Amino acid sequence: MIAVVGLVIGVAAGLLLEPTVPVALQPYLPIAVVAALDALFGGLRAKLDGLFDDKVFVVSFLSNVLVAAFIVFLGDQLGVGSQLSTAVVVVLGIRIFSNAASIRRHLFKA
């Protein structure tokens, strides 16, 4: 319940305050969101499998976001930022869909 309240407060604060992302960080935001979604789906899958650990979830969430942003940053420095961004999105997308399929099988027994 605390997580739901935190989510509602966060969404309301975002809508009311309308924060802006600095131009230098804008290329990393979509990658960070996809990495965060990967961690969330992984956490939900672990919860349904009875394996959820909050410390593992927090570390996974933060490390996914940082590693994905670092890969995109490295790609920008090497001049291949768009290619590495695409690679990160593809890999994380595969993981998200894999977790979503596992969640679906668990919930619907199909």
Buried (B, 14 or more C-beta within 10 A) or exposed (E): EEEEEEEEEEEEEEEEEEEEEEEEEEBBEBBBEBBBBBBBBBBBBBBBEEEBEEEEBEEBBEEBBEEBBEBBBEBBEEEEBEEBBEBBBEBBEEBBEBBEEBBEEBEEEE
